[in-house]
Amino acid sequence: MNTPQNDEQVLAAIKALVDEEHALHGTGVLDDPGKARLEAVRVQLDQCWDLLRQRRALREFGEDPDKAKVRPANVVEEYRQ
């Protein structure tokens, strides 16, 4: 995933991923490549939401939001458990 540079770009990436997720669900039964893409989209969504939360938290505490970094999939996926 290309790292968005500001909140607006993160939100735009989230919207694009949500649109793709809806399109994949709209196809009905997914084949294996479709299932793999859906899972990749979900992981990227989790990463984008995490990045946005980081940026907002940094800003809230007077830090530079550009210090936020996209965390690896295995890190953001652990938050679900």
Secondary structure, DSSP 8 states (H G I E B T S, - for coil): ----SSHHHHHHHHHHHHHHHHHHHHTSS--HHHHHHHHHHHHHHHHHHHHHHHHHHHHHTTS-GGG-----HHHHHHTT-
